Amino acid sequence: MQTILGAGGAIGVELAKALIQYTDLIRLVSRNPVRVNPSDELFQADLTNKEEVRQAVKGSSVVYLTVGFAYSAKMWQEVWPRTIRNAIDACKEHGAKLVFFDNIYMYDEHYLDRMDENTPVKPPSKKGKIRADIASVVMDEVQSGALTALIARAADFYGPGIRDKSVLTETVFKNLAQGKKAFWLGNVHQPHSFTYTPDAGKATALLGNTPEAYNQVWHLPTAPDPMTGKEWVDAIAEVMGVKPKMMVAPNMMIKFMGLFSPFMKEMGEMMYQYNKSYKFDSSKFVAHFNLKPTPYRQGIKEIVERDYPR
């Protein structure tokens, strides 16, 4: 049995699709789980509840933690420490391996233009501090020999069928499709990497089923030639067949919008990621597995064909 804690989100769905080539014993765990594959087993659980997670993990050989909580530093402070502890304790009790799907918020902002698995950890935000702490908890257990686990990290992501939690979907794809101006955060002339969710799902499944991949950090395959904000908008508009109309939101505008929008308020501390060159290096993964990431323009084409057909 391979179990996904936090199934149903953009990553969890793609992971479930990819896991079927390794096993037909897949358990999807969330508050309201929905089958991705016909043979999926559904298990309803609150991941902050220790006993419910314990029961959800029972009988599993590999556990994937892909949950995405509401975008709030206050909420993260409350739920993430409990969730990571529950997952670790359940895996230790039942002898399961843990695959933790992570982001890059913990990295030193001065290294955003060259992020790899050895980038210094020095989070510049509240949310980054939380991510650094929970990643440290996982690797401390690994180093003690009490847990077999790995951390799979992605850049900001984009992909087909994403309902929320993707800035590129919410501010560019949806706006252009509705005849509105794309809304780009920060400096439109800086390059910004995005991980394609189908690639992330396939790569995470591959890592979970590769014994030698454990007890280390991996960057998931991400195209190495990121476009600038303007290039992203131009490319998406071209595939959609619309004009590349765009509005740029500088820091001051984000602060003002934060007075009225909880999401924009939370984005304030993360704006450093959109004002600098943001390049995500996944060469370690690509070299080891020879699994190349989807080129950006191909990813855009697949998203438009699925989600915004003309």
Buried (B, 14 or more C-beta within 10 A) or exposed (E): BBBBBBBBBBBBBBBBBBBBEBBEBBBBBBEEBEEBEEEBBEBEBBBBBBEBBBBBBBEBBBBBBBBBBEBBBEEBBBBBBBBBBBBBBBBBEBEBBBBBBBBBBBBBBEBBEEBBBEBEEBBBBBBBBBBBBBBEBBBEBBEEEEBBBBBBBBBBBBBBEBEEBBBBBBBBBBBBBEEEBBBBBBBBEBBBBBBBBBBBBBBBBBBBBEEEBBBBBBBBBBBBEBBBBBBBBBBBBBBBEBEBEBBBBBBEBBBEBBEEEEBBBBBEBBBBBBBBBBBBBBEBBBEBBEBEBBEBBEBBBBBBEEBBEE
